[in-house]
Amino acid sequence: MDNRSSVSSIKGKIGGLGAAIFSVCLLLSGVFWATEGAGSNARPPEQRFSIAVLPVENLSGTMAPVKDIRVLLVKRLKAQGFHVLDDESLEKFMSRNRIRYMGGINKAVAQAFKTETGVGGVLITSLDLYSEANPPKIALTSRLVSTGENPAILWIDGAGLAGDDSPGILGLGLIENPRALLEKAVGRVEGSLGKYLNRKPAGENVQSVKRKFRPEAFYRSDILVPNARYTVAVAPFLNFSGRRNAGEILELQFIRSLKKSDQFDVIEPGLVRQQLLALRIITPEGISLADAGALFTILNADLILTANVVEYEDYKGSFGKPKVDFFTQLIDRKTRRIVWSSVSHNEGDDGVFFFDRGKVNTAYAMASQMTRWIGKMMLAQGKRVEEAGEKGGGK
């Protein structure tokens, strides 16, 4: 009887021990799965990349719903789960730091954003074209700049759209509502930013750059090394066109194109502006070699890009064509010589013969192609440069 009691007692203890072990394992497995689940999803809110969205800079030269554009950008970023600095905190920050310029940020502002608000990036957006005349037209450019001691352009993209870009059969693809076109443009830009922030490939089609937008003439020095990497400062462009802010708009186009080439590190234009003001450099006739020398030293740039905008023209309504005409120069730090120059001119109906097929409806979309070609050609290898220059020739 005692033996049976002992056996029963032992079995009971073993059973209790087994149940305890099972409970511990179950608890540990729960912790494991909870941890694994947290790792497989997005990062916790406090560790997410947070963004301050600045008010939109209006370069369109006309009244436009810039506040609506910012609201759309903020709404769509939040919908993707990104933390956006709230409006009240942003307004207090801008008032406290006396920020009035919306076209870029300098070192002091970038550092203040980091220490005072904790955001990791500042989204800077410009509205480059806005027309509600049927069919409507819109163009905008956004870039994300890092905060802290060394602000840098992390991402930049844009969209230039017209309501009749893709009319389709019987005009079923026409967009006549300006709000619908605005939302489409914002969605395209925000979608590109979302892919960057989520570390997804952009999926851009390199073949989309059409050959008719190559420079008419160009020169490239042997000093430029193909496939090398350079740091570039884009100096203010001179605007001789009748279009207000055309210089600033084309600057952003070049920054976007050079950044996409992966061979250029482009300095945030807010830093360039800061140094121009500090050095009291005024460029009514373009940047001089002496001024370039000072900028090279203080910005630690390898190259400085300048340009003159001769023509930058859009049109309203269904009839007309955009026109873009400019020439560029690239100055080398070591030699103080011009190592690249080019002349570009295009009209929206170049190469179009039937039913407006292939017509470009905005100067923005056309300039995007033109600047992309220059970005591709600057550091291309010999034969590729010659092939690219077949339109107008070059060295």
C-alpha positions in Angstrom: 0.0 0.0 0.0 2.9 2.3 0.9 4.7 1.4 -2.3 1.6 2.2 -4.4 1.2 5.5 -2.5 4.8 6.4 -3.2 4.4 5.6 -7.0 1.2 7.6 -7.1 3.0 10.5 -5.4 6.0 10.3 -7.8 3.7 10.2 -10.8 1.8 13.2 -9.4 5.0 15.2 -8.9 6.2 14.3 -12.4 2.8 15.3 -13.9 2.9 18.6 -12.1 6.5 19.2 -13.2 5.6 18.4 -16.8 2.7 20.8 -16.6 4.9 23.5 -15.2 7.5 22.9 -18.0 4.8 23.0 -20.6 3.5 26.3 -19.2 7.0 27.8 -19.2 7.5 26.6 -22.8 4.2 28.0 -23.9 5.0 31.4 -22.2 8.4 31.5 -23.9 7.0 30.6 -27.3 4.5 33.4 -26.9 7.3 35.8 -26.1 9.2 34.5 -29.2 6.3 34.9 -31.5 5.5 38.3 -30.2 9.1 39.4 -30.8 9.2 37.8 -34.2 5.9 39.4 -35.2 7.2 42.8 -34.1 10.3 42.3 -36.2 8.4 41.3 -39.3 6.1 44.3 -39.3 7.0 48.0 -39.6 9.3 49.5 -36.9 7.6 50.7 -33.7 6.3 54.3 -33.9 9.0 55.8 -31.8 11.7 54.3 -34.1 9.9 55.1 -37.4 11.5 57.6 -39.7 9.6 60.9 -38.9 9.1 63.7 -41.4 8.4 67.4 -41.3 6.5 68.5 -44.4 7.2 72.2 -45.2 4.6 74.5 -46.7 4.7 74.2 -50.5 6.7 76.8 -52.4 4.7 78.3 -55.3 6.9 78.7 -58.3 4.0 78.5 -60.8 3.6 82.3 -61.0 -0.2 82.0 -60.4 -2.7 81.5 -57.6 -2.8 77.8 -56.7 -4.1 75.5 -53.9 -0.7 75.0 -52.3 -2.2 74.3 -48.9 -4.3 71.5 -50.4 -1.2 69.9 -51.9 0.5 69.8 -48.5 -2.6 68.4 -46.9 -2.6 65.6 -49.5 1.0 64.8 -49.0 0.6 64.6 -45.2 -2.5 62.5 -45.5 -0.9 60.0 -47.8 2.3 59.7 -45.8 0.2 59.0 -42.7 -1.8 56.4 -44.6 1.4 54.5 -45.2 2.2 54.5 -41.5 4.9 57.2 -41.4 5.0 59.7 -38.6 4.6 63.3 -39.7 5.3 66.3 -37.5 2.0 67.9 -36.5 1.1 71.3 -37.8 1.1 73.1 -34.5 4.6 71.8 -33.7 5.9 72.8 -37.1 4.4 76.3 -36.9 6.0 76.9 -33.5 9.3 75.6 -34.7 9.3 77.8 -37.8 8.3 80.8 -35.7 10.9 80.1 -33.0 13.6 79.8 -35.6 12.3 82.6 -37.9 12.1 80.4 -41.0 10.6 82.1 -44.0 12.3 80.5 -47.0 10.6 77.3 -48.1 12.9 76.3 -51.0 15.6 74.6 -48.9 17.3 74.2 -45.5 20.7 75.2 -44.3 22.9 73.6 -41.6 21.4 75.6 -38.7 17.9 74.7 -39.6 18.7 71.1 -40.2 20.3 70.8 -36.9 17.5 72.6 -35.1 14.9 70.2 -36.7 16.9 67.3 -35.4 17.4 68.5 -31.8 14.1 70.3 -31.3 11.6 68.1 -33.1 13.5 64.8 -33.5 12.4 64.4 -37.2 14.8 62.5 -39.5 13.9 64.3 -42.7 12.3 67.4 -44.1 10.1 67.2 -47.2 10.5 70.3 -49.4 8.0 70.7 -52.3 7.6 73.2 -55.0 4.7 73.8 -57.3 6.2 74.5 -60.7 3.1 74.7 -62.9 -0.6 75.1 -62.3 -3.4 75.8 -64.8 -7.1 75.1 -64.4 -7.9 76.0 -68.0 -9.3 72.9 -69.8 -7.3 70.7 -70.1 -5.6 71.4 -66.7 -1.9 71.2 -66.2 0.3 70.7 -63.1 3.9 70.1 -62.2 5.6 69.7 -58.8 8.9 68.6 -57.4 9.6 67.2 -53.9 12.8 66.2 -52.2 13.5 64.7 -48.8 16.5 66.2 -47.0 18.1 64.7 -43.9 18.4 66.6 -40.6 21.4 67.0 -38.3 24.9 68.4 -38.8 25.2 67.4 -42.4 21.9 67.8 -44.3 21.8 65.8 -47.6 19.3 65.1 -50.3 18.0 61.6 -49.6 15.4 61.4 -52.4 14.0 63.7 -55.1 11.3 63.2 -57.7 8.5 65.1 -59.5 5.6 65.0 -61.9 4.5 67.1 -64.8 1.0 66.3 -66.0 -1.6 67.6 -68.4 -5.2 66.5 -68.6 -4.8 65.5 -72.2 -1.6 63.5 -71.8 -3.4 60.2 -72.5 -6.8 61.0 -74.1 -7.3 57.5 -75.4 -10.1 56.4 -77.7 -12.9 59.0 -78.0 -11.3 61.1 -75.3 -12.2 58.7 -72.6 -8.8 59.2 -70.9 -9.1 63.0 -70.7 -8.9 64.6 -67.2 -10.9 67.8 -67.1 -11.1 68.2 -63.4 -8.1 70.2 -62.0 -8.5 68.5 -58.6 -8.4 65.0 -60.1 -5.2 65.9 -61.9 -3.7 67.4 -58.8 -4.4 64.3 -56.8 -2.8 62.2 -59.6 0.3 64.2 -59.5 0.6 64.2 -55.7 -0.1 60.4 -55.8 2.7 59.8 -58.2 5.3 61.8 -56.2 4.2 60.4 -52.9 4.2 56.9 -54.3 7.9 57.4 -55.3 8.7 58.7 -51.8 6.9 55.8 -50.2 9.0 53.3 -52.2 12.1 55.0 -51.1 11.1 55.1 -47.4 10.1 51.4 -47.6 13.3 50.6 -49.4 11.6 49.3 -52.5 13.1 49.6 -56.0 11.7 52.6 -57.9 11.2 50.5 -61.0 12.0 53.4 -63.3 12.2 52.6 -67.0 15.5 53.9 -68.3 14.4 53.5 -71.9 11.7 56.2 -71.3 14.3 58.9 -72.0 13.7 59.7 -75.7 16.6 60.5 -78.0 15.0 63.6 -79.5 15.7 65.4 -76.2 19.4 65.1 -76.5 21.5 68.4 -76.5 21.8 70.1 -79.9 25.5 70.6 -79.2 27.9 69.8 -76.4 31.5 69.7 -75.3 33.0 67.3 -72.7 36.6 67.6 -71.5 38.8 64.5 -70.9 39.2 65.8 -67.4 35.9 64.2 -66.5 36.4 60.6 -65.7 33.7 58.2 -66.9 32.0 56.1 -64.2 33.7 58.2 -61.5 31.7 59.8 -58.6 31.5 63.6 -58.1 30.1 66.0 -55.6 28.2 68.8 -57.4 26.9 72.2 -56.3 24.2 73.7 -58.5 24.6 77.5 -58.6 21.6 79.7 -59.3 20.6 79.7 -62.9 20.2 82.9 -64.9 16.7 83.4 -66.2 16.4 85.3 -69.5 13.0 83.8 -70.4 9.7 85.4 -69.9 8.7 82.8 -67.4 9.0 83.8 -63.8 11.0 81.4 -61.6 12.2 79.4 -64.7 15.8 79.4 -63.3 14.7 77.8 -60.0 12.5 75.3 -61.8 15.2 74.1 -64.1 17.7 74.0 -61.2 15.4 71.4 -59.5 15.2 69.5 -62.7 19.0 69.2 -62.9 19.3 68.2 -59.3 16.7 65.5 -59.8 18.4 64.2 -63.0 21.9 64.2 -61.5 20.7 62.5 -58.3 19.1 59.7 -60.3 22.3 59.0 -62.2 24.0 57.5 -59.1 27.3 59.1 -60.1 26.7 62.5 -58.6 26.2 63.6 -55.0 24.3 66.8 -55.3 24.6 69.4 -52.5 21.3 70.5 -50.9 20.5 73.9 -52.6 19.7 75.4 -49.2 23.4 75.0 -48.3 24.5 76.6 -51.5 22.1 79.5 -50.9 23.4 79.9 -47.4 27.0 80.2 -48.5 26.2 82.6 -51.3 24.5 84.9 -48.8 27.4 84.5 -46.3 30.0 85.3 -49.0 27.8 88.1 -50.4 28.0 86.6 -53.8 25.5 88.1 -56.3 25.2 86.5 -59.7 23.4 88.9 -62.0 25.7 87.8 -64.9 26.5 84.3 -63.7 29.1 83.0 -61.3 32.7 84.1 -61.8 35.7 81.9 -61.5 36.7 83.7 -58.3 33.3 83.1 -56.8 33.5 79.5 -57.9 36.8 79.1 -56.1 35.3 80.3 -52.8 32.3 78.0 -53.2 34.5 75.0 -54.0 36.4 75.5 -50.8 33.5 76.1 -48.4 31.1 73.5 -49.9 33.9 70.9 -50.7 32.4 70.3 -54.1 34.2 68.8 -57.1 32.1 70.5 -59.7 29.8 73.5 -60.0 26.9 73.5 -62.5 25.6 76.7 -64.0 23.0 77.4 -66.7 21.3 80.2 -68.6 17.6 79.7 -69.3 16.7 81.3 -72.6 13.1 80.0 -73.0 10.8 78.1 -70.7 7.2 78.4 -72.0 4.0 76.6 -71.3 0.6 77.1 -72.9 -3.0 77.1 -71.7 -5.8 75.1 -73.3 -5.6 72.5 -76.0 -3.7 74.3 -78.7 -0.1 75.2 -78.4 3.2 73.7 -77.5 5.8 74.1 -74.7 9.3 75.4 -75.5 12.5 75.0 -73.5 15.9 76.4 -74.4 18.9 76.6 -72.2 22.7 76.1 -72.1 24.8 74.7 -69.3 28.4 74.9 -68.1 30.2 72.7 -65.6 33.3 74.0 -63.8 36.0 71.7 -62.4 37.5 72.4 -59.0 41.1 71.3 -59.7 41.7 73.0 -63.0 39.1 75.9 -62.7 38.2 75.0 -66.3 34.9 74.4 -68.0 34.7 70.6 -68.4 31.2 70.4 -69.9 29.0 72.7 -71.9 25.9 72.1 -73.8 23.1 73.8 -75.7 19.5 72.3 -75.6 16.4 73.4 -77.4 13.1 71.5 -77.7 9.5 72.1 -78.5 6.6 69.9 -77.4 5.8 68.7 -81.0 9.3 67.8 -82.0 9.1 64.6 -84.1 5.3 64.6 -84.0 3.5 64.1 -87.4 0.1 62.5 -86.9 -2.7 63.1 -84.4 -0.3 64.7 -81.8 1.0 61.2 -81.0 4.2 61.6 -78.9 3.5 65.3 -78.1 4.7 66.6 -74.8 2.2 69.0 -73.2 4.3 70.6 -70.4 7.6 72.3 -70.3 8.3 70.5 -67.1 7.9 67.0 -68.6 10.1 68.1 -71.6 12.8 69.6 -69.4 12.9 66.5 -67.4 13.9 64.5 -70.5 16.4 67.1 -71.6 18.2 67.2 -68.2 18.2 63.5 -68.0 20.1 63.2 -71.2 22.7 65.7 -70.0 23.1 63.7 -66.7 23.6 60.5 -68.7 26.1 62.0 -71.1 28.4 63.9 -68.7 30.1 60.7 -67.4 29.3 58.3 -70.2 32.2 56.4 -71.9 33.5 57.6 -75.3 31.3 55.8 -77.9 28.2 56.2 -75.8 28.8 60.0 -75.7 29.3 60.1 -79.5 26.1 58.2 -80.1 24.2 60.4 -77.6 25.5 63.5 -79.5 24.2 62.5 -82.9 21.4 65.0 -82.7 23.7 68.0 -82.7 27.3 66.8 -82.5 29.9 67.2 -79.8 33.4 66.3 -78.7 
